[in-house]
Amino acid sequence: MQNKRILLIVGGGIAAYKSLELVRRLKERGASVRAILTKGGAEFVTPLSFSVLTEEKAFADLFDLKDEAEIGHIRLSREADLIVVAPATADLLAKMAQGLADDLATAVLLATDKRVLAAPAMNVRMWQHPATRRNIATLRTDGIAFVGPDEGEMACGEYGLGRMAEPAAILDAIAGLLDTKTTGPLAGPLSGRRVLITSGPTHEPIDPVRYLANRSSGKQGHALARAASALGAEVTLVSGPVALPDPPGVRVVRVETAHEMLAATLAALPADIAICAAAVADWRAADEAPQKLKKEREGGEAKLLLAQNPDILATLAKPALKRPRLVIGFAAETENLIENASAKRRAKGADWIVANDVWPGTGAMGGDHTQIHLITGAGVEDWPPMSKDEMATRLLARAADALSSLRSAAE
């Protein structure tokens, strides 16, 4: 971080006090820091405190005659290597998502062409509100990077997701965004990496009008593609039939069947990370009928001979291929979740398995939220319930860290 210029925007939340510690740690690592306080931020910490720690003037007023005579908000955004919003309150995130610019902080954010890292901090119910979820999704699509929030007890006495990430975690995220050869707002810890993701169901024809399929909506796979793109990756999304818009900035290959999906994934290699989130049909009709099958009579029975589909996850995990450095599969189970998912990881040769319970009523299939267990060679991590967008961001951040560790070990 030596000689890097950080512009810190401090929103109006109790977590603003952590930003003082963040400034101190940034300065220790040789970064220069300027601070902008929102009106609410200045209610929790004083501009003087930031001035003393940054050794710079702390800015607050969009209509400061001297600063704006020099087009201050443009200058502040242009002279930074990275903009960090901490704490990023629900109100501030909403303004960012809508492109509002009614104070100095939001004017700078709207005027910048630099990378932006947000550290959300708010009450758990505010974090879970659909409006906040929409705003987060919009900002991720726009290329905003996120760190946190963490789970824990809050100042209001409630417990859950919403605590601002600790300064050490924010510092790591800043280092990851700055440690890249790519510049611009979409640069991130996966910049220069290629990520391959499968999404949605497959449709296996029985005859020209019928097919075998499952209840997958593709929401999780598409969320993963958005998250990978937001972290700077070059993303190829191989998608089965879904009723979802294509994620911006992502190369999308549309397929129908498991055989088509396998061919498309192999054609997309090499990749640094492969995530098999698609719910590929295990079986297909052994003989696809050339014409629509007719009922012989009322109450009659029909027999359908099935053949096994190719195993895309196991194929990608084979060392003989151009194997991605990190292969991640999904296990959707209705019983013995951890046991079955762990067995799948070993059998397929995957590095990680994301296990989730899809028993009817959980809402995981087709819903917007999930609760997963991340199974790695080191053991099982039980993640709390969260939106599929949150899960995607968290998983891709972990994947970026894993790649960095693999690179360091190789060196």
TIDRENVO-857869 format. One record per residue (C-alpha): residue number from 1; y, z, x; residue in one letter. Coordinates in steps of 0.5 Angstrom, whole numbers. Last residue first. Layout:
<recs>
REC   pos   north      up    east   code
REC   NUM       Y       Z       X      A
...
</recs>
This chain:
<recs>
REC   pos   north      up    east   code
REC   411     -38     -11      13      E
REC   410     -44     -11       8      A
REC   409     -43      -4       5      A
REC   408     -36      -5       4      S
REC   407     -38     -12       0      R
REC   406     -43      -8      -4      L
REC   405     -38      -2      -5      S
REC   404     -32      -7      -8      S
REC   403     -38     -11     -12      L
REC   402     -39      -4     -15      A
REC   401     -32      -2     -16      D
REC   400     -31      -9     -20      A
REC   399     -37      -8     -24      A
REC   398     -34      -1     -26      R
REC   397     -28      -4     -28      A
REC   396     -32      -9     -32      L
REC   395     -35      -4     -36      L
REC   394     -29       0     -38      R
REC   393     -26      -6     -40      T
REC   392     -31      -8     -44      A
REC   391     -32      -1     -47      M
REC   390     -25      -1     -49      E
REC   389     -26      -7     -53      D
REC   388     -32      -5     -56      K
REC   387     -28       1     -59      S
REC   386     -31       7     -57      M
REC   385     -36      13     -58      P
REC   384     -37      17     -52      P
REC   383     -41      14     -46      W
REC   382     -48      17     -44      D
REC   381     -49      15     -36      E
REC   380     -57      14     -34      V
REC   379     -60      14     -27      G
REC   378     -58      12     -20      A
REC   377     -61       5     -21      G
REC   376     -57       4     -27      T
REC   375     -57       5     -34      I
REC   374     -51       5     -38      L
REC   373     -52       9     -45      H
REC   372     -47       6     -50      I
REC   371     -43       8     -57      Q
REC   370     -40       2     -60      T
REC   369     -34       0     -65      H
REC   368     -32      -6     -68      D
REC   367     -38      -8     -72      G
REC   366     -43     -14     -72      G
REC   365     -49     -10     -70      M
REC   364     -46      -3     -67      A
REC   363     -45      -1     -74      G
REC   362     -50       5     -74      T
REC   361     -52       4     -81      G
REC   360     -58       0     -79      P
REC   359     -61       2     -73      W
REC   358     -57      -2     -67      V
REC   357     -58       4     -62      D
REC   356     -54       2     -55      N
REC   355     -57       1     -48      A
REC   354     -53      -3     -43      V
REC   353     -58      -5     -37      I
REC   352     -55      -5     -30      W
REC   351     -58      -8     -24      D
REC   350     -63     -13     -28      A
REC   349     -70     -14     -25      G
REC   348     -73     -16     -32      K
REC   347     -78     -11     -32      A
REC   346     -75      -5     -29      R
REC   345     -68      -6     -33      R
REC   344     -73      -7     -39      K
REC   343     -77       0     -38      A
REC   342     -70       3     -37      S
REC   341     -68       0     -44      A
REC   340     -74       2     -48      N
REC   339     -74      10     -45      E
REC   338     -67      10     -46      I
REC   337     -67       8     -54      L
REC   336     -74      10     -56      N
REC   335     -72       7     -63      E
REC   334     -68       2     -66      T
REC   333     -66      -2     -59      E
REC   332     -61      -7     -57      A
REC   331     -62      -7     -50      A
REC   330     -56     -11     -46      F
REC   329     -57     -14     -39      G
REC   328     -52     -13     -33      I
REC   327     -54     -18     -26      V
REC   326     -49     -16     -20      L
REC   325     -49     -20     -14      R
REC   324     -51     -26     -18      P
REC   323     -57     -29     -16      R
REC   322     -57     -37     -14      K
REC   321     -64     -37     -16      L
REC   320     -70     -35     -12      A
REC   319     -68     -27     -12      P
REC   318     -70     -27     -20      K
REC   317     -64     -24     -24      A
REC   316     -62     -30     -27      L
REC   315     -69     -32     -30      T
REC   314     -70     -24     -32      A
REC   313     -64     -24     -36      L
REC   312     -65     -31     -39      I
REC   311     -72     -30     -42      D
REC   310     -74     -37     -45      P
REC   309     -76     -37     -52      N
REC   308     -83     -35     -54      Q
REC   307     -87     -39     -59      A
REC   306     -88     -38     -67      L
REC   305     -93     -41     -72      L
REC   304     -90     -40     -79      L
REC   303     -95     -39     -84      K
REC   302     -92     -41     -92      A
REC   301     -95     -37     -98      E
REC   300     -95     -39    -105      G
REC   299     -92     -35    -111      G
REC   298     -89     -42    -114      E
REC   297     -92     -48    -111      R
REC   296     -92     -52    -105      E
REC   295     -85     -50    -103      K
REC   294     -82     -55     -99      K
REC   293     -80     -56     -91      L
REC   292     -74     -60     -90      K
REC   291     -76     -66     -85      Q
REC   290     -77     -66     -78      P
REC   289     -81     -59     -78      A
REC   288     -79     -56     -71      E
REC   287     -86     -54     -68      D
REC   286     -87     -47     -64      A
REC   285     -81     -44     -69      A
REC   284     -77     -40     -64      R
REC   283     -78     -33     -62      W
REC   282     -74     -28     -58      D
REC   281     -68     -30     -61      A
REC   280     -62     -29     -56      V
REC   279     -57     -23     -57      A
REC   278     -52     -25     -52      A
REC   277     -49     -19     -48      A
REC   276     -52     -22     -41      C
REC   275     -47     -20     -36      I
REC   274     -47     -24     -30      A
REC   273     -43     -22     -24      I
REC   272     -41     -26     -17      D
REC   271     -43     -33     -20      A
REC   270     -46     -39     -17      P
REC   269     -48     -41     -23      L
REC   268     -45     -44     -29      A
REC   267     -50     -49     -30      A
REC   266     -56     -44     -30      L
REC   265     -52     -41     -35      T
REC   264     -51     -47     -39      A
REC   263     -59     -49     -39      A
REC   262     -61     -42     -41      L
REC   261     -56     -42     -47      M
REC   260     -59     -49     -49      E
REC   259     -66     -47     -49      H
REC   258     -64     -40     -53      A
REC   257     -61     -45     -58      T
REC   256     -54     -46     -61      E
REC   255     -49     -47     -55      V
REC   254     -42     -47     -54      R
REC   253     -39     -47     -47      V
REC   252     -33     -43     -46      V
REC   251     -28     -43     -40      R
REC   250     -24     -37     -41      V
REC   249     -16     -37     -41      G
REC   248     -15     -34     -48      P
REC   247     -22     -32     -51      P
REC   246     -24     -37     -56      D
REC   245     -23     -35     -63      P
REC   244     -29     -32     -67      L
REC   243     -34     -34     -72      A
REC   242     -40     -34     -68      V
REC   241     -45     -40     -66      P
REC   240     -48     -38     -59      G
REC   239     -43     -37     -53      S
REC   238     -43     -38     -46      V
REC   237     -37     -35     -43      L
REC   236     -35     -37     -36      T
REC   235     -30     -33     -33      V
REC   234     -25     -34     -27      E
REC   233     -24     -26     -26      A
REC   232     -17     -23     -26      G
REC   231     -18     -17     -29      L
REC   230     -15     -19     -36      A
REC   229     -20     -25     -35      S
REC   228     -26     -20     -34      A
REC   227     -23     -16     -40      A
REC   226     -23     -22     -45      R
REC   225     -30     -24     -43      A
REC   224     -33     -17     -44      L
REC   223     -29     -17     -51      A
REC   222     -32     -24     -53      H
REC   221     -39     -21     -51      G
REC   220     -38     -15     -55      Q
REC   219     -36     -19     -61      K
REC   218     -41     -24     -61      G
REC   217     -43     -23     -68      S
REC   216     -50     -21     -67      S
REC   215     -54     -21     -74      R
REC   214     -60     -25     -72      N
REC   213     -63     -32     -72      A
REC   212     -69     -36     -74      L
REC   211     -67     -43     -77      Y
REC   210     -67     -47     -83      R
REC   209     -63     -53     -85      V
REC   208     -66     -59     -81      P
REC   207     -73     -55     -80      D
REC   206     -75     -49     -77      I
REC   205     -69     -49     -72      P
REC   204     -67     -43     -67      E
REC   203     -60     -41     -68      H
REC   202     -58     -36     -62      T
REC   201     -54     -30     -63      P
REC   200     -47     -28     -60      G
REC   199     -45     -28     -52      S
REC   198     -47     -30     -45      T
REC   197     -42     -28     -40      I
REC   196     -41     -31     -33      L
REC   195     -36     -28     -28      V
REC   194     -33     -31     -22      R
REC   193     -29     -27     -17      R
REC   192     -23     -29     -14      G
REC   191     -19     -24     -18      S
REC   190     -24     -19     -20      L
REC   189     -19     -13     -18      P
REC   188     -13     -16     -21      G
REC   187      -9     -22     -21      A
REC   186      -7     -24     -28      L
REC   185       1     -23     -27      P
REC   184       2     -27     -21      G
REC   183      -1     -27     -14      T
REC   182      -8     -28     -12      T
REC   181     -10     -25      -5      K
REC   180     -12     -18      -7      T
REC   179     -11     -11      -6      D
REC   178      -5     -10     -10      L
REC   177      -9      -9     -16      L
REC   176     -14      -5     -13      G
REC   175     -10       0     -10      A
REC   174      -6       1     -16      I
REC   173     -12       2     -20      A
REC   172     -14       7     -14      D
REC   171      -7      11     -15      L
REC   170      -8      11     -22      I
REC   169     -15      15     -21      A
REC   168     -12      19     -16      A
REC   167      -6      21     -21      P
REC   166     -10      23     -27      E
REC   165     -11      18     -33      A
REC   164      -7      20     -39      M
REC   163     -11      24     -44      R
REC   162     -12      20     -50      G
REC   161     -20      20     -51      L
REC   160     -22      26     -55      G
REC   159     -20      34     -56      Y
REC   158     -15      37     -60      E
REC   157     -10      42     -58      G
REC   156      -4      39     -58      C
REC   155      -3      39     -51      A
REC   154     -10      35     -50      M
REC   153     -17      37     -49      E
REC   152     -21      32     -45      G
REC   151     -23      24     -45      E
REC   150     -19      20     -40      D
REC   149     -15      14     -42      P
REC   148     -16      11     -37      G
REC   147     -13       5     -33      V
REC   146     -11      -1     -36      F
REC   145      -9      -8     -34      A
REC   144      -4     -13     -38      I
REC   143      -6     -20     -38      G
REC   142      -3     -22     -44      D
REC   141     -10     -22     -47      T
REC   140     -11     -15     -45      R
REC   139      -4     -13     -48      L
REC   138      -6     -16     -55      T
REC   137     -13     -12     -55      A
REC   136      -9      -6     -54      I
REC   135      -4      -8     -59      N
REC   134      -9      -9     -64      R
REC   133     -13      -2     -62      R
REC   132      -6       1     -63      T
REC   131      -5      -1     -70      A
REC   130     -13       0     -72      P
REC   129     -11       8     -70      H
REC   128     -16      11     -65      Q
REC   127     -11      12     -59      W
REC   126      -6      15     -65      M
REC   125     -12      19     -67      R
REC   124     -14      22     -60      V
REC   123      -6      24     -59      N
REC   122      -3      20     -53      M
REC   121      -3      17     -46      A
REC   120      -4      10     -44      P
REC   119      -4       8     -36      A
REC   118      -1       1     -36      A
REC   117      -1      -3     -30      L
REC   116       3      -9     -30      V
REC   115       3     -15     -25      R
REC   114       9     -19     -24      K
REC   113      13     -24     -28      D
REC   112      18     -19     -31      T
REC   111      23     -20     -36      A
REC   110      19     -17     -42      L
REC   109      17     -11     -38      L
REC   108      24     -10     -35      V
REC   107      27     -11     -42      A
REC   106      22      -6     -45      T
REC   105      24      -1     -40      A
REC   104      32      -2     -40      L
REC   103      32      -1     -48      D
REC   102      31      -5     -54      D
REC   101      27     -11     -51      A
REC   100      21     -12     -56      L
REC    99      15     -17     -54      G
REC    98      11     -15     -60      Q
REC    97       5     -12     -55      A
REC    96      10      -9     -50      M
REC    95      14      -5     -56      K
REC    94       7      -3     -59      A
REC    93       5       0     -52      L
REC    92      11       4     -52      L
REC    91      10       7     -58      D
REC    90       3       9     -57      A
REC    89       5      12     -50      T
REC    88       4       9     -43      A
REC    87       5      15     -39      P
REC    86       5      12     -34      A
REC    85       7       4     -34      V
REC    84       6       1     -27      V
REC    83      10      -5     -25      I
REC    82       7      -8     -19      L
REC    81      10     -12     -13      D
REC    80      17     -10     -15      A
REC    79      24     -14     -14      E
REC    78      24     -19     -19      R
REC    77      23     -13     -25      S
REC    76      29      -9     -22      L
REC    75      33     -15     -21      R
REC    74      32     -18     -28      I
REC    73      34     -11     -31      H
REC    72      40     -10     -27      G
REC    71      43     -16     -28      I
REC    70      49     -15     -23      E
REC    69      54     -13     -28      A
REC    68      48      -9     -32      E
REC    67      48      -4     -26      D
REC    66      55      -3     -26      K
REC    65      56      -3     -34      L
REC    64      50       1     -35      D
REC    63      48      -2     -42      F
REC    62      40      -2     -41      L
REC    61      41       6     -39      D
REC    60      35       9     -35      A
REC    59      34       8     -28      F
REC    58      33      13     -23      A
REC    57      37      12     -16      K
REC    56      32      12     -10      E
REC    55      30      17      -5      E
REC    54      23      17     -10      T
REC    53      22      24     -10      L
REC    52      29      26     -11      V
REC    51      31      21     -15      S
REC    50      25      22     -20      F
REC    49      27      30     -20      S
REC    48      34      28     -22      L
REC    47      32      23     -27      P
REC    46      29      29     -31      T
REC    45      22      30     -34      V
REC    44      20      31     -41      F
REC    43      26      29     -45      E
REC    42      28      24     -40      A
REC    41      21      20     -42      G
REC    40      23      20     -49      G
REC    39      30      16     -47      K
REC    38      25      12     -43      T
REC    37      25      13     -35      L
REC    36      25       8     -30      I
REC    35      23      10     -23      A
REC    34      23       6     -16      R
REC    33      18       7     -11      V
REC    32      17       5      -4      S
REC    31      10       5      -2      A
REC    30       8       8       5      G
REC    29       1      11       3      R
REC    28       5      18       2      E
REC    27      10      15      -2      K
REC    26       5      13      -7      L
REC    25       2      20      -7      R
REC    24       9      23      -8      R
REC    23      10      18     -14      V
REC    22       4      20     -17      L
REC    21       5      27     -17      E
REC    20      12      26     -21      L
REC    19       8      21     -26      S
REC    18       3      27     -28      K
REC    17      10      31     -31      Y
REC    16      10      25     -36      A
REC    15       4      27     -39      A
REC    14       8      31     -44      I
REC    13      10      24     -47      G
REC    12      16      20     -47      G
REC    11      14      14     -42      G
REC    10      16      13     -35      V
REC     9      16       6     -32      I
REC     8      14       6     -25      L
REC     7      17       0     -21      L
REC     6      12       0     -14      I
REC     5      15      -4      -8      R
REC     4       9      -5      -3      K
REC     3      11      -3       5      N
REC     2       4       0       6      Q
REC     1       0       0       0      M
</recs>
